[in-house]
């Protein structure tokens, strides 16, 4: 690998019309930079509740004396 420069890099912005002052160019670059930084979220969004697998899992079966009786009764789990 070599660190040879292949020529000038492509500019990020190009003025097509007009003759902006250095202050106007600086303001434009500041706005574009701030806009680009704001587009990247600081932290990922929390996962959607729709993706949760917990409600679809079976609850543990009751155990102990009389468990077979309560296993078929609704709301006693």
C-alpha positions in Angstrom: 0.0 0.0 0.0 1.2 3.5 -0.7 0.0 6.9 0.4 0.3 8.5 -3.1 -2.1 11.3 -3.8 -3.9 10.7 -7.1 -4.7 14.3 -7.6 -7.2 16.8 -6.3 -10.2 15.4 -4.5 -13.7 16.0 -5.8 -15.3 19.0 -4.0 -18.3 18.5 -1.7 -20.0 21.7 -2.9 -19.8 23.6 -6.1 -21.1 27.1 -6.9 -23.0 26.9 -10.1 -24.2 30.5 -10.4 -23.3 33.8 -8.7 -20.3 34.9 -6.9 -20.7 34.2 -3.1 -18.5 35.9 -0.6 -16.3 33.8 1.8 -18.8 34.6 4.6 -21.7 33.3 2.5 -19.8 30.1 1.7 -18.9 29.6 5.3 -22.5 30.0 6.3 -23.6 27.5 3.7 -21.0 25.0 4.8 -22.0 25.4 8.4 -25.7 24.8 7.6 -25.0 21.7 5.4 -22.7 20.3 8.1 -25.2 20.8 10.9 -27.9 19.3 8.7 -25.8 16.2 8.0 -24.9 15.7 11.7 -28.6 16.0 12.7 -29.6 13.3 10.2 -27.6 10.6 12.1 -29.5 9.4 15.2 -27.5 9.5 18.4 -28.7 6.1 19.6 -30.8 3.4 18.0 -34.6 3.5 18.6 -35.9 0.9 21.0 -37.4 -2.2 19.4 -41.1 -2.2 18.6 -43.5 -4.0 21.0 -44.8 -5.9 17.9 -41.4 -7.7 17.7 -41.6 -9.1 21.2 -41.8 -12.8 21.4 -42.7 -13.0 25.0 -46.6 -13.0 24.7 -46.5 -16.0 22.3 -44.5 -18.2 24.7 -46.3 -20.8 26.8 -46.5 -20.1 30.6 -45.0 -22.7 32.9 -47.3 -25.5 33.8 -48.6 -25.6 37.4 -47.1 -28.3 39.6 -47.7 -29.7 43.0 -50.7 -31.3 44.8 -53.9 -30.6 42.9 -52.1 -29.0 39.9 -53.9 -31.2 37.4 -57.3 -29.8 38.6 -56.2 -26.1 38.3 -54.4 -26.7 35.0 -57.7 -26.6 33.1 -59.3 -23.7 35.0 -59.0 -20.3 33.3 -57.3 -17.5 35.2 -55.7 -19.6 37.9 -52.2 -19.7 36.3 
